[in-house]
């Protein structure tokens, strides 16, 4: 990954940023494009060291479902500390662990409520690794199918499952016997069709890969899918494709793994994005919001897959106690206050606002998303691909991200060439906040486009 296009020298008078620039590795990402030192957060807002306040549409890459310093989370953390609960217990049971498991299983998709849970190292990537290992153990096969545009993490197996070339280019073969297939995209369809026809063709490619004995792809242990691709540019899986995927996995005897690290717990307007499209996975991978902003990750899977020997997957910090406390409080609050339904409604308002404020702008290729997982793809209208679709414009997206920062809104970028401006605000975001975000985006695109 080169950094010349996105890296920025820190302000000379900001000693925190200057020290970070000097001491931290070149692998850091967000701080290159968002040169702020954050000192406080409350609700949907964060404040930097200069006293400036921002609407946070990054929210820990979606980890902060309830925003910053939410009373339910803070109260749960304080209560855990006040009881002198042991903070690290490996997989020894504790009241906090039991309460979290009980709370989670009450709200899981019905097909998984009789299943098992494995706590992992406290990252989504480790949970993806665990899911891959479980599937290989249970099915007696070694391979996996994943999709172009996928993002599953930065550890070796998770990276092998991911689609982007950038993080892999310097590493060579990652192992794991992973094959990638096309994922449906309404705007930049891999088959140039889009819509239901594009989803149908992606489903046909999957069925061919799994059923044609000359496809070159041996029957896999697992199929990994994000119900909405996040880092890949915010591409929701159509329900028709999800149903095809479920049927094809069953017919091939493969474990269907839904990576809901970013989509889970209400983000897409449903408690579980898998349920919303009828995916019905065999394994659910969870992290980010499930820990209430604290490090926590796990897989939940059907009971019949529980073929592991003791110690088959382990880690010192599996079941972080503060994460269990914050996570249980977050789950209860999201469910009790209907935040999934709120995310669906307020997400539509955000989508509508972004579209209205960029009407007629040729550099806005597509506005898309589900719930409060929203992306806008910025393009160069002077250059097109073989299907006549304008090429993604990552430089413009970077300029828009910086302009939005100046306007008091923090956003992420991702997708092909980093050309998708992404919005992941906390689920507690209100109408006045998303209107402010939409207004800032409209101004930022206009100003960045005129400045070229």
MOHUMO-V577088 format. One record per residue. N is the residue number from 1. RES is the residue in one letter. SS is DSSP state (hx for helix, st for strand, lp for the rest). PHI is phi in degrees with one decimal (NA if undefined). PSI is psi in radians with two decimals (999 if undefined). Layout:
n:N res:RES ss:SS phi:PHI psi:PSI
n:N res:RES ss:SS phi:PHI psi:PSI
This chain:
n:1 res:X ss:lp phi:NA psi:2.17
n:2 res:X ss:lp phi:-89.1 psi:2.67
n:3 res:X ss:lp phi:-120.1 psi:0.00
n:4 res:X ss:lp phi:-62.2 psi:-0.56
n:5 res:X ss:lp phi:-82.2 psi:-0.40
n:6 res:X ss:lp phi:-117.1 psi:-0.30
n:7 res:X ss:lp phi:-77.0 psi:2.55
n:8 res:X ss:lp phi:-133.3 psi:2.41
n:9 res:X ss:lp phi:-64.3 psi:2.40
n:10 res:X ss:lp phi:-69.6 psi:2.71
n:11 res:X ss:lp phi:-56.1 psi:2.38
n:12 res:X ss:lp phi:-61.2 psi:-0.48
n:13 res:X ss:lp phi:-93.2 psi:0.06
n:14 res:X ss:lp phi:-102.4 psi:1.73
n:15 res:X ss:hx phi:-67.5 psi:-0.60
n:16 res:X ss:hx phi:-60.6 psi:-0.88
n:17 res:X ss:hx phi:-66.7 psi:-0.64
n:18 res:X ss:hx phi:-62.9 psi:-0.73
n:19 res:X ss:hx phi:-67.4 psi:-0.71
n:20 res:X ss:hx phi:-61.1 psi:-0.79
n:21 res:X ss:hx phi:-58.6 psi:-0.62
n:22 res:X ss:hx phi:-82.8 psi:-0.57
n:23 res:X ss:hx phi:-107.2 psi:-0.52
n:24 res:X ss:lp phi:-85.8 psi:2.81
n:25 res:X ss:lp phi:-70.7 psi:2.85
n:26 res:X ss:lp phi:-73.0 psi:-0.06
n:27 res:X ss:lp phi:-80.3 psi:-0.19
n:28 res:X ss:lp phi:-64.8 psi:2.66
n:29 res:X ss:lp phi:-124.7 psi:-1.15
n:30 res:X ss:hx phi:-57.7 psi:-0.72
n:31 res:X ss:hx phi:-68.4 psi:-0.29
n:32 res:X ss:hx phi:-71.6 psi:-0.69
n:33 res:X ss:hx phi:-96.0 psi:-0.31
n:34 res:X ss:lp phi:-124.3 psi:1.39
n:35 res:X ss:lp phi:-79.2 psi:1.27
n:36 res:X ss:lp phi:-132.0 psi:2.66
n:37 res:X ss:lp phi:-109.4 psi:1.94
n:38 res:X ss:st phi:-86.8 psi:2.33
n:39 res:X ss:st phi:-119.9 psi:-0.31
n:40 res:X ss:st phi:-158.7 psi:2.74
n:41 res:X ss:st phi:-149.7 psi:2.52
n:42 res:X ss:st phi:-150.5 psi:2.18
n:43 res:X ss:st phi:62.8 psi:-2.19
n:44 res:X ss:lp phi:-93.2 psi:0.10
n:45 res:X ss:st phi:-112.4 psi:2.62
n:46 res:X ss:st phi:-128.2 psi:2.72
n:47 res:X ss:st phi:-124.8 psi:2.40
n:48 res:X ss:st phi:-96.1 psi:-3.13
n:49 res:X ss:lp phi:-69.3 psi:-0.23
n:50 res:X ss:lp phi:-92.1 psi:-0.07
n:51 res:X ss:lp phi:93.8 psi:0.03
n:52 res:X ss:lp phi:-81.3 psi:2.48
n:53 res:X ss:st phi:-108.4 psi:2.49
n:54 res:X ss:st phi:-130.0 psi:2.58
n:55 res:X ss:st phi:-78.3 psi:2.17
n:56 res:X ss:st phi:-93.8 psi:1.73
n:57 res:X ss:lp phi:-99.2 psi:0.32
n:58 res:X ss:lp phi:-103.2 psi:-0.84
n:59 res:X ss:hx phi:49.4 psi:0.87
n:60 res:X ss:hx phi:62.1 psi:0.69
n:61 res:X ss:hx phi:55.9 psi:0.62
n:62 res:X ss:hx phi:93.1 psi:0.03
n:63 res:X ss:lp phi:-74.4 psi:-0.43
n:64 res:X ss:lp phi:-96.1 psi:1.30
n:65 res:X ss:lp phi:-58.5 psi:-0.64
n:66 res:X ss:lp phi:-100.9 psi:0.21
n:67 res:X ss:lp phi:77.0 psi:-2.81
n:68 res:X ss:st phi:-93.7 psi:2.39
n:69 res:X ss:lp phi:53.1 psi:0.70
n:70 res:X ss:lp phi:-67.4 psi:2.38
n:71 res:X ss:hx phi:-55.2 psi:-0.63
n:72 res:X ss:hx phi:-64.8 psi:-0.70
n:73 res:X ss:hx phi:-75.3 psi:-0.83
n:74 res:X ss:hx phi:-60.1 psi:-0.73
n:75 res:X ss:hx phi:-62.4 psi:-0.72
n:76 res:X ss:hx phi:-66.2 psi:-0.69
n:77 res:X ss:hx phi:-66.8 psi:-0.75
n:78 res:X ss:hx phi:-64.1 psi:-0.72
n:79 res:X ss:hx phi:-63.2 psi:-0.70
n:80 res:X ss:hx phi:-63.2 psi:-0.75
n:81 res:X ss:hx phi:-68.6 psi:-0.67
n:82 res:X ss:hx phi:-67.7 psi:-0.46
n:83 res:X ss:lp phi:-84.5 psi:0.01
n:84 res:X ss:lp phi:60.3 psi:0.57
n:85 res:X ss:lp phi:-61.0 psi:2.42
n:86 res:X ss:lp phi:-63.3 psi:2.33
n:87 res:X ss:lp phi:-85.5 psi:-0.40
n:88 res:X ss:lp phi:-134.3 psi:2.09
n:89 res:X ss:lp phi:-133.8 psi:0.28
n:90 res:X ss:lp phi:54.2 psi:-2.15
n:91 res:X ss:lp phi:-112.9 psi:0.38
n:92 res:X ss:lp phi:-66.4 psi:2.52
n:93 res:X ss:lp phi:-75.6 psi:2.60
n:94 res:X ss:lp phi:-143.5 psi:2.81
n:95 res:X ss:hx phi:-57.9 psi:-0.64
n:96 res:X ss:hx phi:-66.0 psi:-0.69
n:97 res:X ss:hx phi:-65.6 psi:-0.82
n:98 res:X ss:hx phi:-62.1 psi:-0.74
n:99 res:X ss:hx phi:-64.7 psi:-0.70
n:100 res:X ss:hx phi:-63.5 psi:-0.82
n:101 res:X ss:hx phi:-61.3 psi:-0.78
n:102 res:X ss:hx phi:-60.3 psi:-0.77
n:103 res:X ss:hx phi:-64.0 psi:-0.80
n:104 res:X ss:hx phi:-63.5 psi:-0.82
n:105 res:X ss:hx phi:-66.9 psi:-0.41
n:106 res:X ss:hx phi:-67.4 psi:-0.40
n:107 res:X ss:hx phi:-117.7 psi:0.07
n:108 res:X ss:lp phi:-65.9 psi:2.79
n:109 res:X ss:lp phi:-53.3 psi:2.46
n:110 res:X ss:hx phi:-51.9 psi:-0.64
n:111 res:X ss:hx phi:-69.5 psi:-0.23
n:112 res:X ss:hx phi:-109.7 psi:-0.03
n:113 res:X ss:lp phi:-70.1 psi:-0.33
n:114 res:X ss:lp phi:-98.8 psi:0.25
n:115 res:X ss:lp phi:-92.6 psi:-2.77
n:116 res:X ss:st phi:-122.2 psi:2.78
n:117 res:X ss:st phi:-125.3 psi:2.44
n:118 res:X ss:st phi:-124.6 psi:2.04
n:119 res:X ss:st phi:-77.7 psi:2.45
n:120 res:X ss:lp phi:-118.5 psi:3.12
n:121 res:X ss:lp phi:-54.2 psi:2.67
n:122 res:X ss:lp phi:-79.2 psi:0.78
n:123 res:X ss:lp phi:-137.2 psi:2.66
n:124 res:X ss:hx phi:-60.9 psi:-0.62
n:125 res:X ss:hx phi:-60.9 psi:-0.74
n:126 res:X ss:hx phi:-65.6 psi:-0.60
n:127 res:X ss:hx phi:-67.1 psi:-0.65
n:128 res:X ss:hx phi:-63.3 psi:-0.76
n:129 res:X ss:hx phi:-58.4 psi:-0.74
n:130 res:X ss:hx phi:-63.0 psi:-0.73
n:131 res:X ss:hx phi:-62.0 psi:-0.72
n:132 res:X ss:hx phi:-62.9 psi:-0.80
n:133 res:X ss:hx phi:-63.4 psi:-0.72
n:134 res:X ss:hx phi:-62.0 psi:-0.81
n:135 res:X ss:hx phi:-62.1 psi:-0.75
n:136 res:X ss:hx phi:-64.4 psi:-0.68
n:137 res:X ss:hx phi:-67.6 psi:-0.82
n:138 res:X ss:hx phi:-70.5 psi:-0.63
n:139 res:X ss:hx phi:-96.2 psi:-0.23
n:140 res:X ss:lp phi:67.5 psi:0.47
n:141 res:X ss:lp phi:-125.1 psi:2.93
n:142 res:X ss:lp phi:-113.7 psi:-0.40
n:143 res:X ss:lp phi:-92.4 psi:3.03
n:144 res:X ss:st phi:-149.2 psi:2.69
n:145 res:X ss:st phi:-112.7 psi:2.34
n:146 res:X ss:st phi:-132.7 psi:-2.98
n:147 res:X ss:st phi:-129.8 psi:2.56
n:148 res:X ss:lp phi:-56.2 psi:2.43
n:149 res:X ss:lp phi:87.9 psi:-0.11
n:150 res:X ss:lp phi:-71.9 psi:2.66
n:151 res:X ss:lp phi:-135.4 psi:2.10
n:152 res:X ss:lp phi:-123.6 psi:-0.01
n:153 res:X ss:lp phi:131.9 psi:-3.14
n:154 res:X ss:lp phi:-113.6 psi:0.02
n:155 res:X ss:lp phi:-79.6 psi:2.96
n:156 res:X ss:hx phi:-60.1 psi:-0.89
n:157 res:X ss:hx phi:-65.8 psi:-0.74
n:158 res:X ss:hx phi:-64.1 psi:-0.66
n:159 res:X ss:hx phi:-68.5 psi:-0.64
n:160 res:X ss:hx phi:-61.0 psi:-0.58
n:161 res:X ss:hx phi:-78.2 psi:-0.32
n:162 res:X ss:lp phi:-81.7 psi:2.78
n:163 res:X ss:lp phi:-94.5 psi:-0.61
n:164 res:X ss:lp phi:-63.1 psi:2.36
n:165 res:X ss:lp phi:-73.3 psi:-0.60
n:166 res:X ss:lp phi:-49.6 psi:-0.97
n:167 res:X ss:lp phi:-69.2 psi:-0.26
n:168 res:X ss:lp phi:-96.0 psi:-0.38
n:169 res:X ss:lp phi:-54.6 psi:-0.67
n:170 res:X ss:lp phi:-88.4 psi:-0.02
n:171 res:X ss:lp phi:-102.3 psi:-0.33
n:172 res:X ss:lp phi:73.1 psi:-2.73
n:173 res:X ss:lp phi:-63.8 psi:2.31
n:174 res:X ss:lp phi:-101.2 psi:-0.12
n:175 res:X ss:lp phi:76.1 psi:-2.99
n:176 res:X ss:lp phi:88.2 psi:-0.09
n:177 res:X ss:lp phi:49.5 psi:1.09
n:178 res:X ss:st phi:-110.0 psi:2.32
n:179 res:X ss:st phi:-114.1 psi:2.41
n:180 res:X ss:st phi:-108.1 psi:2.40
n:181 res:X ss:st phi:-122.1 psi:2.87
n:182 res:X ss:lp phi:-67.8 psi:2.48
n:183 res:X ss:lp phi:-110.4 psi:2.38
n:184 res:X ss:lp phi:-63.5 psi:2.38
n:185 res:X ss:lp phi:-139.8 psi:2.17
n:186 res:X ss:lp phi:-66.4 psi:-0.63
n:187 res:X ss:lp phi:-90.8 psi:-0.85
n:188 res:X ss:lp phi:-115.5 psi:1.17
n:189 res:X ss:lp phi:-67.6 psi:2.32
n:190 res:X ss:lp phi:-62.9 psi:-0.34
n:191 res:X ss:lp phi:-105.3 psi:0.07
n:192 res:X ss:lp phi:71.1 psi:0.31
n:193 res:X ss:lp phi:-107.0 psi:-0.90
n:194 res:X ss:lp phi:76.1 psi:3.03
n:195 res:X ss:hx phi:58.7 psi:-2.69
n:196 res:X ss:hx phi:-65.7 psi:-0.55
n:197 res:X ss:hx phi:-65.2 psi:-0.72
n:198 res:X ss:hx phi:-62.8 psi:-0.73
n:199 res:X ss:hx phi:-63.0 psi:-0.68
n:200 res:X ss:hx phi:-63.0 psi:-0.74
n:201 res:X ss:hx phi:-67.5 psi:-0.65
n:202 res:X ss:hx phi:-64.0 psi:-0.68
n:203 res:X ss:hx phi:-64.3 psi:-0.68
n:204 res:X ss:hx phi:-64.2 psi:-0.70
n:205 res:X ss:hx phi:-62.3 psi:-0.70
n:206 res:X ss:hx phi:-63.9 psi:-0.83
n:207 res:X ss:hx phi:-62.9 psi:-0.68
n:208 res:X ss:hx phi:-60.1 psi:-0.81
n:209 res:X ss:hx phi:-60.6 psi:-0.62
n:210 res:X ss:hx phi:-88.4 psi:-0.42
n:211 res:X ss:hx phi:-113.3 psi:-0.41
n:212 res:X ss:lp phi:-81.9 psi:2.07
n:213 res:X ss:lp phi:-71.2 psi:-0.03
n:214 res:X ss:lp phi:-113.1 psi:0.27
n:215 res:X ss:lp phi:-71.1 psi:-0.32
n:216 res:X ss:lp phi:85.7 psi:-0.02
n:217 res:X ss:lp phi:-113.7 psi:1.98
n:218 res:X ss:lp phi:-70.4 psi:2.70
n:219 res:X ss:lp phi:-52.4 psi:2.17
n:220 res:X ss:lp phi:-84.9 psi:2.81
n:221 res:X ss:lp phi:-74.1 psi:-0.60
n:222 res:X ss:st phi:-150.4 psi:2.74
n:223 res:X ss:st phi:-120.9 psi:2.17
n:224 res:X ss:st phi:-104.7 psi:2.35
n:225 res:X ss:st phi:-150.1 psi:2.51
n:226 res:X ss:lp phi:-95.6 psi:2.22
n:227 res:X ss:lp phi:-59.3 psi:-0.54
n:228 res:X ss:st phi:-133.7 psi:2.08
n:229 res:X ss:st phi:-67.8 psi:2.21
n:230 res:X ss:lp phi:-94.5 psi:-1.32
n:231 res:X ss:lp phi:-59.9 psi:-0.43
n:232 res:X ss:lp phi:-73.4 psi:-0.08
n:233 res:X ss:lp phi:121.8 psi:0.30
n:234 res:X ss:lp phi:62.7 psi:1.26
n:235 res:X ss:st phi:-117.1 psi:1.83
n:236 res:X ss:st phi:-72.4 psi:2.40
n:237 res:X ss:lp phi:-73.7 psi:2.18
n:238 res:X ss:lp phi:-63.9 psi:2.61
n:239 res:X ss:hx phi:-59.4 psi:-0.64
n:240 res:X ss:hx phi:-63.1 psi:-0.68
n:241 res:X ss:hx phi:-69.3 psi:-0.69
n:242 res:X ss:hx phi:-61.3 psi:-0.72
n:243 res:X ss:hx phi:-66.3 psi:-0.71
n:244 res:X ss:hx phi:-61.0 psi:-0.74
n:245 res:X ss:hx phi:-61.7 psi:-0.76
n:246 res:X ss:hx phi:-62.3 psi:-0.81
n:247 res:X ss:hx phi:-65.5 psi:-0.74
n:248 res:X ss:hx phi:-66.2 psi:-0.68
n:249 res:X ss:hx phi:-63.8 psi:-0.75
n:250 res:X ss:hx phi:-63.2 psi:-0.78
n:251 res:X ss:hx phi:-64.3 psi:-0.58
n:252 res:X ss:hx phi:-87.4 psi:-0.06
n:253 res:X ss:lp phi:66.7 psi:0.57
n:254 res:X ss:lp phi:-106.7 psi:2.58
n:255 res:X ss:st phi:-78.2 psi:2.22
n:256 res:X ss:st phi:-94.6 psi:2.03
n:257 res:X ss:st phi:-108.4 psi:2.13
n:258 res:X ss:st phi:-99.6 psi:2.03
n:259 res:X ss:st phi:-85.2 psi:1.74
n:260 res:X ss:lp phi:-109.2 psi:0.54
n:261 res:X ss:lp phi:-56.9 psi:-0.75
n:262 res:X ss:lp phi:-99.0 psi:-0.50
n:263 res:X ss:lp phi:-86.9 psi:-0.34
n:264 res:X ss:lp phi:-70.7 psi:2.75
n:265 res:X ss:lp phi:67.1 psi:0.85
n:266 res:X ss:lp phi:95.3 psi:-0.14
n:267 res:X ss:lp phi:-55.3 psi:-0.70
n:268 res:X ss:lp phi:-95.2 psi:0.16
n:269 res:X ss:lp phi:96.4 psi:0.01
n:270 res:X ss:lp phi:-135.7 psi:2.69
n:271 res:X ss:lp phi:-58.4 psi:-0.72
n:272 res:X ss:lp phi:-128.0 psi:2.15
n:273 res:X ss:hx phi:-62.4 psi:-0.50
n:274 res:X ss:hx phi:-61.4 psi:-0.77
n:275 res:X ss:hx phi:-61.6 psi:-0.67
n:276 res:X ss:hx phi:-59.4 psi:-0.58
n:277 res:X ss:hx phi:-110.4 psi:0.11
n:278 res:X ss:lp phi:74.9 psi:0.54
n:279 res:X ss:lp phi:-72.9 psi:-0.66
n:280 res:X ss:lp phi:50.2 psi:1.12
n:281 res:X ss:lp phi:-72.4 psi:2.80
n:282 res:X ss:lp phi:-86.0 psi:-0.50
n:283 res:X ss:st phi:-134.1 psi:2.36
n:284 res:X ss:st phi:-114.9 psi:2.18
n:285 res:X ss:st phi:-101.4 psi:2.19
n:286 res:X ss:st phi:-130.0 psi:2.47
n:287 res:X ss:lp phi:-164.1 psi:-2.63
n:288 res:X ss:hx phi:48.3 psi:-1.89
n:289 res:X ss:hx phi:-60.4 psi:-0.45
n:290 res:X ss:hx phi:-65.1 psi:-0.31
n:291 res:X ss:hx phi:-100.1 psi:0.16
n:292 res:X ss:lp phi:62.3 psi:0.49
n:293 res:X ss:lp phi:93.8 psi:-0.13
n:294 res:X ss:lp phi:-97.4 psi:2.69
n:295 res:X ss:lp phi:-63.5 psi:2.11
n:296 res:X ss:lp phi:-163.6 psi:2.40
n:297 res:X ss:lp phi:-152.8 psi:2.64
n:298 res:X ss:st phi:-163.5 psi:2.87
n:299 res:X ss:st phi:-121.1 psi:2.52
n:300 res:X ss:st phi:-119.4 psi:2.34
n:301 res:X ss:st phi:-148.0 psi:2.82
n:302 res:X ss:lp phi:-62.1 psi:2.50
n:303 res:X ss:hx phi:-57.3 psi:-0.62
n:304 res:X ss:hx phi:-68.9 psi:-0.21
n:305 res:X ss:hx phi:-88.0 psi:-0.04
n:306 res:X ss:lp phi:-77.2 psi:1.25
n:307 res:X ss:lp phi:-104.1 psi:0.16
n:308 res:X ss:lp phi:-72.8 psi:2.60
n:309 res:X ss:lp phi:-87.8 psi:2.73
n:310 res:X ss:lp phi:-53.8 psi:2.33
n:311 res:X ss:lp phi:84.9 psi:0.09
n:312 res:X ss:lp phi:-65.5 psi:-0.48
n:313 res:X ss:lp phi:-143.0 psi:2.22
n:314 res:X ss:lp phi:-146.9 psi:3.11
n:315 res:X ss:lp phi:171.1 psi:2.53
n:316 res:X ss:lp phi:-59.0 psi:-0.73
n:317 res:X ss:lp phi:-103.7 psi:0.48
n:318 res:X ss:lp phi:-69.7 psi:2.16
n:319 res:X ss:lp phi:81.4 psi:0.78
n:320 res:X ss:lp phi:-49.5 psi:2.10
n:321 res:X ss:hx phi:-63.6 psi:-0.71
n:322 res:X ss:hx phi:-67.6 psi:-0.61
n:323 res:X ss:hx phi:-64.2 psi:-0.67
n:324 res:X ss:hx phi:-64.2 psi:-0.72
n:325 res:X ss:hx phi:-66.8 psi:-0.85
n:326 res:X ss:hx phi:-65.6 psi:-0.65
n:327 res:X ss:hx phi:-66.2 psi:-0.78
n:328 res:X ss:hx phi:-62.6 psi:-0.72
n:329 res:X ss:hx phi:-64.9 psi:-0.68
n:330 res:X ss:hx phi:-66.8 psi:-0.79
n:331 res:X ss:hx phi:-57.2 psi:-0.85
n:332 res:X ss:hx phi:-61.0 psi:-0.74
n:333 res:X ss:hx phi:-68.0 psi:-0.75
n:334 res:X ss:hx phi:-59.6 psi:-0.77
n:335 res:X ss:hx phi:-72.5 psi:-0.85
n:336 res:X ss:hx phi:-64.8 psi:-0.50
n:337 res:X ss:lp phi:-104.7 psi:0.20
n:338 res:X ss:lp phi:58.0 psi:0.70
n:339 res:X ss:hx phi:-73.4 psi:-0.41
n:340 res:X ss:hx phi:-65.1 psi:-0.80
n:341 res:X ss:hx phi:-65.4 psi:-0.66
n:342 res:X ss:hx phi:-62.0 psi:-0.74
n:343 res:X ss:hx phi:-61.8 psi:-0.64
n:344 res:X ss:hx phi:-63.7 psi:-0.81
n:345 res:X ss:hx phi:-71.2 psi:-0.82
n:346 res:X ss:hx phi:-72.9 psi:-0.47
n:347 res:X ss:hx phi:-65.7 psi:-0.66
n:348 res:X ss:hx phi:-64.4 psi:-0.67
n:349 res:X ss:hx phi:-63.6 psi:-0.72
n:350 res:X ss:hx phi:-64.9 psi:-0.81
n:351 res:X ss:hx phi:-58.2 psi:-0.82
n:352 res:X ss:hx phi:-61.5 psi:-0.74
n:353 res:X ss:hx phi:-64.4 psi:-0.72
n:354 res:X ss:hx phi:-64.6 psi:-0.69
n:355 res:X ss:hx phi:-67.3 psi:-0.78
n:356 res:X ss:hx phi:-61.8 psi:-0.69
n:357 res:X ss:lp phi:-83.0 psi:-0.07
n:358 res:X ss:lp phi:-123.2 psi:0.24
n:359 res:X ss:lp phi:-56.9 psi:2.28
n:360 res:X ss:lp phi:86.7 psi:-0.06
n:361 res:X ss:lp phi:-84.7 psi:2.01
n:362 res:X ss:lp phi:-69.7 psi:-0.24
n:363 res:X ss:lp phi:-86.2 psi:-0.09
n:364 res:X ss:st phi:-96.4 psi:1.84
n:365 res:X ss:st phi:-80.5 psi:-0.76
n:366 res:X ss:st phi:-158.0 psi:2.45
n:367 res:X ss:st phi:-117.5 psi:2.13
n:368 res:X ss:st phi:-150.4 psi:2.94
n:369 res:X ss:st phi:152.1 psi:-3.10
n:370 res:X ss:st phi:-144.9 psi:2.17
n:371 res:X ss:lp phi:62.5 psi:-2.32
n:372 res:X ss:lp phi:-101.1 psi:0.72
n:373 res:X ss:st phi:-127.1 psi:1.59
n:374 res:X ss:st phi:-124.3 psi:2.51
n:375 res:X ss:st phi:-140.4 psi:2.58
n:376 res:X ss:st phi:-124.2 psi:2.08
n:377 res:X ss:st phi:-89.8 psi:2.13
n:378 res:X ss:st phi:-97.8 psi:2.46
n:379 res:X ss:st phi:-135.6 psi:2.88
n:380 res:X ss:st phi:-101.2 psi:1.81
n:381 res:X ss:st phi:-67.4 psi:-0.18
n:382 res:X ss:st phi:-85.6 psi:-0.20
n:383 res:X ss:st phi:-130.0 psi:2.38
n:384 res:X ss:st phi:-130.4 psi:2.80
n:385 res:X ss:lp phi:-87.7 psi:-3.01
n:386 res:X ss:lp phi:-64.3 psi:-0.37
n:387 res:X ss:lp phi:-95.0 psi:0.08
n:388 res:X ss:lp phi:82.7 psi:0.17
n:389 res:X ss:lp phi:-86.6 psi:2.28
n:390 res:X ss:st phi:-55.7 psi:2.48
n:391 res:X ss:st phi:-72.2 psi:2.59
n:392 res:X ss:st phi:-64.6 psi:2.55
n:393 res:X ss:lp phi:-121.4 psi:1.55
n:394 res:X ss:hx phi:-67.3 psi:-0.59
n:395 res:X ss:hx phi:-63.9 psi:-0.68
n:396 res:X ss:hx phi:-66.7 psi:-0.72
n:397 res:X ss:hx phi:-61.4 psi:-0.70
n:398 res:X ss:hx phi:-63.2 psi:-0.73
n:399 res:X ss:hx phi:-64.0 psi:-0.68
n:400 res:X ss:hx phi:-67.6 psi:-0.73
n:401 res:X ss:hx phi:-58.3 psi:-0.77
n:402 res:X ss:hx phi:-66.9 psi:-0.70
n:403 res:X ss:hx phi:-64.5 psi:-0.66
n:404 res:X ss:hx phi:-66.8 psi:-0.61
n:405 res:X ss:hx phi:-60.1 psi:-0.74
n:406 res:X ss:hx phi:-65.4 psi:-0.45
n:407 res:X ss:lp phi:-91.8 psi:0.07
n:408 res:X ss:lp phi:90.4 psi:0.47
n:409 res:X ss:st phi:-135.1 psi:2.28
n:410 res:X ss:st phi:-99.8 psi:2.16
n:411 res:X ss:lp phi:-130.7 psi:2.89
n:412 res:X ss:st phi:-104.4 psi:2.82
n:413 res:X ss:st phi:-128.4 psi:2.69
n:414 res:X ss:st phi:-167.5 psi:-2.76
n:415 res:X ss:lp phi:76.4 psi:-3.05
n:416 res:X ss:hx phi:-58.2 psi:2.25
n:417 res:X ss:hx phi:57.8 psi:0.34
n:418 res:X ss:hx phi:61.8 psi:0.59
n:419 res:X ss:lp phi:-99.5 psi:0.06
n:420 res:X ss:st phi:-105.4 psi:2.08
n:421 res:X ss:st phi:-81.6 psi:2.17
n:422 res:X ss:st phi:-111.4 psi:2.50
n:423 res:X ss:st phi:-124.1 psi:2.03
n:424 res:X ss:lp phi:-132.7 psi:1.04
n:425 res:X ss:lp phi:-69.7 psi:2.81
n:426 res:X ss:lp phi:-56.3 psi:2.67
n:427 res:X ss:lp phi:-67.6 psi:-0.23
n:428 res:X ss:lp phi:-87.1 psi:0.05
n:429 res:X ss:lp phi:-58.4 psi:2.51
n:430 res:X ss:lp phi:-112.7 psi:3.02
n:431 res:X ss:hx phi:-57.4 psi:-0.74
n:432 res:X ss:hx phi:-64.7 psi:-0.52
n:433 res:X ss:hx phi:-72.3 psi:-0.82
n:434 res:X ss:hx phi:-68.7 psi:-0.53
n:435 res:X ss:hx phi:-65.5 psi:-0.71
n:436 res:X ss:hx phi:-62.5 psi:-0.73
n:437 res:X ss:hx phi:-63.8 psi:-0.81
n:438 res:X ss:hx phi:-62.5 psi:-0.73
n:439 res:X ss:hx phi:-61.8 psi:-0.76
n:440 res:X ss:hx phi:-63.9 psi:-0.68
n:441 res:X ss:hx phi:-64.8 psi:-0.81
n:442 res:X ss:hx phi:-57.1 psi:-0.81
n:443 res:X ss:hx phi:-63.3 psi:-0.72
n:444 res:X ss:hx phi:-66.2 psi:-0.72
n:445 res:X ss:hx phi:-65.7 psi:-0.80
n:446 res:X ss:hx phi:-58.9 psi:-0.80
n:447 res:X ss:hx phi:-69.0 psi:-0.72
n:448 res:X ss:hx phi:-65.7 psi:-0.66
n:449 res:X ss:hx phi:-68.3 psi:-0.76
n:450 res:X ss:hx phi:-66.3 psi:-0.50
n:451 res:X ss:lp phi:-77.4 psi:-0.13
n:452 res:X ss:lp phi:-79.1 psi:999
